[in-house]
Amino acid sequence: MKRLFALCLVLCLALCLVLFPPLSASAEKAYAFPDCFLVTYTVSERKTNNGQSFVSKEYVHTTRPEVDKEINGLVDAFDAQFSPGLQRTASPKRNSRLDIHVVNTRSGDSCLSFLVLARESYNRKQLRSPFACRVFDMASGEQVALVDILGEESEAWDVLAEIAYCELDGYFADREANYAALNGLCRKETLMKTPFLLGPVCLTLVYEAKTLYPGETSLMYVTVPYNALRGMMTAYGERQTDNSRYKMVALTFDDGPVYENTAKVLNELRRNGVQATFFMIGTQIEENPDIALRAHDELHSLQSHHYRHASKSSADHIQEDTRRMEALASATWGLGPWLFRAPYDRFDRFIEAGVDLPMIAYDVDAGDGSGRQPNEVLYTVKKQVHDGAVIRMHDTVDNAAESCRFVTEWLYENGYMCVTVEELFIHYKQEMVSGEVFCNVTPTY
């Protein structure tokens, strides 16, 4: 439950610091993103080590050649460092892989952040996940440091230290952190050098889990809402973290993870700069823990669709399955779920059984779970979407990736930032209450 406490702390900071609202660029929301935010991808794949291991890597293409050179250079450096040591197998594409993926996030007038993640796996078990972060001002092509956002003498460093300690302590509920290392990570001089990303709603600090929890192979994230830092940033930082001009929606996916289709959906989300919320089923996580871990490491929010996709269980069985889901999530990617979506939308049964989490419904049902074609899914979303919407899709159906691409490309072209459910509530300063059902957010600016 330490993770829940950490989330509550972050939410309280975001809600209580309403005295420092985002600086509105204009009264009307933007209907398109700046040209400098455009990122396209190409993929390179090959067998290596005499055809007994497999490498897949992404290259990005932006409006700045110097940015492309830096990011793609990191991709090639990871390839050169790790591909020769890949284990060998007769089925390399499935069982011995190096996947070098590039996650991108946008913020403000012109800031693009990149997370270059090298995931080595064998027999579908993640062995390690080294990474590198870069943040660029795409107007100038210059790299942005955290001190450029916060300044050197800001009180924001104390806020970062407090949230980082609380988030990282208990990231793995059944393990104790290395407290000497944790204290070191929270020192100002260390925070100034910590890899970070600027997203639509939060500043994110990035760590390898093994730094505090030896043997773990995933990443850890500390998310700090911009609302918690208002009034403590530099003028440049205030401007580049102000996303009030953009419309925001939460894109959510139900019923996974599954091996092939969820992986394809993750590819589409990454290449369109989208962080989504996955409401996962426990039995599916048990079958595909590597896919769940990949989704976590690629900045998505993983939440509970319960241990089994059933709605007619007794209250005792619901409570038992709730505990199983929390333990499974913590063991798989290191933090338990703090949001819940009821199977078959039967929220009443789970509330009555005492599931003590905010209940997340939706007000835009893409209809992809009923066999619609991607163009029909897009038509449904276009007809219903609005600023503050929660969109439901599925990552398990056969055309999930194509439907995801249609929807995310259209949302980008029409000026919608896709954020996680919790980010949507934080951005608009609306509280999520355990045991209550929420379908969307009412924009407050």
ChimeraX attribute file (.defattr): number of C-alpha atoms within 10 A of each C-alpha:
attribute: neighborCount
match mode: 1-to-1
recipient: residues
	/A:1	13
	/A:2	17
	/A:3	22
	/A:4	16
	/A:5	13
	/A:6	22
	/A:7	18
	/A:8	14
	/A:9	16
	/A:10	22
	/A:11	23
	/A:12	15
	/A:13	20
	/A:14	26
	/A:15	20
	/A:16	13
	/A:17	16
	/A:18	13
	/A:19	10
	/A:20	15
	/A:21	19
	/A:22	21
	/A:23	14
	/A:24	15
	/A:25	16
	/A:26	10
	/A:27	9
	/A:28	12
	/A:29	17
	/A:30	16
	/A:31	15
	/A:32	14
	/A:33	19
	/A:34	14
	/A:35	12
	/A:36	18
	/A:37	20
	/A:38	16
	/A:39	16
	/A:40	13
	/A:41	13
	/A:42	10
	/A:43	11
	/A:44	10
	/A:45	13
	/A:46	11
	/A:47	15
	/A:48	16
	/A:49	15
	/A:50	7
	/A:51	14
	/A:52	18
	/A:53	26
	/A:54	24
	/A:55	21
	/A:56	18
	/A:57	21
	/A:58	21
	/A:59	20
	/A:60	21
	/A:61	16
	/A:62	17
	/A:63	16
	/A:64	16
	/A:65	10
	/A:66	12
	/A:67	23
	/A:68	16
	/A:69	14
	/A:70	12
	/A:71	22
	/A:72	19
	/A:73	13
	/A:74	21
	/A:75	24
	/A:76	14
	/A:77	11
	/A:78	22
	/A:79	18
	/A:80	11
	/A:81	9
	/A:82	15
	/A:83	19
	/A:84	11
	/A:85	11
	/A:86	20
	/A:87	18
	/A:88	18
	/A:89	18
	/A:90	11
	/A:91	14
	/A:92	22
	/A:93	18
	/A:94	14
	/A:95	18
	/A:96	24
	/A:97	29
	/A:98	26
	/A:99	22
	/A:100	25
	/A:101	24
	/A:102	28
	/A:103	23
	/A:104	28
	/A:105	22
	/A:106	27
	/A:107	24
	/A:108	23
	/A:109	20
	/A:110	20
	/A:111	25
	/A:112	29
	/A:113	24
	/A:114	23
	/A:115	23
	/A:116	24
	/A:117	23
	/A:118	23
	/A:119	23
	/A:120	24
	/A:121	20
	/A:122	18
	/A:123	15
	/A:124	15
	/A:125	17
	/A:126	21
	/A:127	14
	/A:128	19
	/A:129	22
	/A:130	17
	/A:131	21
	/A:132	18
	/A:133	20
	/A:134	20
	/A:135	24
	/A:136	21
	/A:137	21
	/A:138	23
	/A:139	15
	/A:140	10
	/A:141	18
	/A:142	14
	/A:143	16
	/A:144	16
	/A:145	17
	/A:146	19
	/A:147	17
	/A:148	14
	/A:149	21
	/A:150	22
	/A:151	19
	/A:152	16
	/A:153	11
	/A:154	15
	/A:155	14
	/A:156	19
	/A:157	23
	/A:158	14
	/A:159	15
	/A:160	22
	/A:161	18
	/A:162	14
	/A:163	21
	/A:164	23
	/A:165	17
	/A:166	19
	/A:167	24
	/A:168	23
	/A:169	20
	/A:170	21
	/A:171	26
	/A:172	24
	/A:173	19
	/A:174	12
	/A:175	13
	/A:176	12
	/A:177	20
	/A:178	14
	/A:179	12
	/A:180	9
	/A:181	12
	/A:182	16
	/A:183	13
	/A:184	12
	/A:185	21
	/A:186	21
	/A:187	14
	/A:188	16
	/A:189	12
	/A:190	12
	/A:191	20
	/A:192	17
	/A:193	12
	/A:194	17
	/A:195	18
	/A:196	25
	/A:197	25
	/A:198	28
	/A:199	27
	/A:200	27
	/A:201	28
	/A:202	21
	/A:203	22
	/A:204	20
	/A:205	19
	/A:206	20
	/A:207	21
	/A:208	19
	/A:209	23
	/A:210	16
	/A:211	17
	/A:212	23
	/A:213	17
	/A:214	11
	/A:215	11
	/A:216	19
	/A:217	21
	/A:218	22
	/A:219	24
	/A:220	25
	/A:221	20
	/A:222	22
	/A:223	23
	/A:224	23
	/A:225	23
	/A:226	29
	/A:227	27
	/A:228	24
	/A:229	25
	/A:230	22
	/A:231	20
	/A:232	20
	/A:233	23
	/A:234	17
	/A:235	13
	/A:236	13
	/A:237	21
	/A:238	20
	/A:239	19
	/A:240	20
	/A:241	29
	/A:242	22
	/A:243	25
	/A:244	25
	/A:245	21
	/A:246	23
	/A:247	23
	/A:248	28
	/A:249	25
	/A:250	27
	/A:251	26
	/A:252	28
	/A:253	24
	/A:254	21
	/A:255	26
	/A:256	24
	/A:257	29
	/A:258	20
	/A:259	16
	/A:260	14
	/A:261	19
	/A:262	26
	/A:263	20
	/A:264	17
	/A:265	22
	/A:266	22
	/A:267	18
	/A:268	21
	/A:269	24
	/A:270	20
	/A:271	21
	/A:272	23
	/A:273	27
	/A:274	26
	/A:275	28
	/A:276	25
	/A:277	26
	/A:278	30
	/A:279	28
	/A:280	29
	/A:281	22
	/A:282	27
	/A:283	18
	/A:284	19
	/A:285	22
	/A:286	15
	/A:287	13
	/A:288	19
	/A:289	24
	/A:290	22
	/A:291	23
	/A:292	26
	/A:293	22
	/A:294	19
	/A:295	23
	/A:296	22
	/A:297	22
	/A:298	23
	/A:299	22
	/A:300	22
	/A:301	22
	/A:302	25
	/A:303	26
	/A:304	27
	/A:305	28
	/A:306	27
	/A:307	24
	/A:308	19
	/A:309	16
	/A:310	13
	/A:311	17
	/A:312	12
	/A:313	14
	/A:314	12
	/A:315	16
	/A:316	11
	/A:317	12
	/A:318	22
	/A:319	16
	/A:320	12
	/A:321	17
	/A:322	24
	/A:323	16
	/A:324	16
	/A:325	25
	/A:326	21
	/A:327	18
	/A:328	21
	/A:329	28
	/A:330	19
	/A:331	16
	/A:332	19
	/A:333	25
	/A:334	24
	/A:335	26
	/A:336	25
	/A:337	24
	/A:338	21
	/A:339	22
	/A:340	25
	/A:341	25
	/A:342	21
	/A:343	21
	/A:344	10
	/A:345	15
	/A:346	13
	/A:347	21
	/A:348	14
	/A:349	17
	/A:350	27
	/A:351	19
	/A:352	11
	/A:353	16
	/A:354	15
	/A:355	19
	/A:356	17
	/A:357	21
	/A:358	19
	/A:359	25
	/A:360	26
	/A:361	20
	/A:362	20
	/A:363	17
	/A:364	21
	/A:365	18
	/A:366	24
	/A:367	18
	/A:368	24
	/A:369	19
	/A:370	10
	/A:371	13
	/A:372	15
	/A:373	14
	/A:374	21
	/A:375	13
	/A:376	16
	/A:377	23
	/A:378	22
	/A:379	13
	/A:380	17
	/A:381	20
	/A:382	15
	/A:383	9
	/A:384	13
	/A:385	18
	/A:386	20
	/A:387	18
	/A:388	23
	/A:389	24
	/A:390	29
	/A:391	26
	/A:392	23
	/A:393	24
	/A:394	27
	/A:395	29
	/A:396	22
	/A:397	19
	/A:398	15
	/A:399	19
	/A:400	23
	/A:401	24
	/A:402	17
	/A:403	25
	/A:404	27
	/A:405	20
	/A:406	17
	/A:407	22
	/A:408	23
	/A:409	17
	/A:410	15
	/A:411	23
	/A:412	18
	/A:413	12
	/A:414	15
	/A:415	18
	/A:416	25
	/A:417	27
	/A:418	28
	/A:419	26
	/A:420	25
	/A:421	26
	/A:422	20
	/A:423	23
	/A:424	26
	/A:425	23
	/A:426	25
	/A:427	27
	/A:428	22
	/A:429	22
	/A:430	17
	/A:431	15
	/A:432	19
	/A:433	13
	/A:434	16
	/A:435	19
	/A:436	14
	/A:437	19
	/A:438	16
	/A:439	14
	/A:440	22
	/A:441	25
	/A:442	14
	/A:443	18
	/A:444	10
	/A:445	15
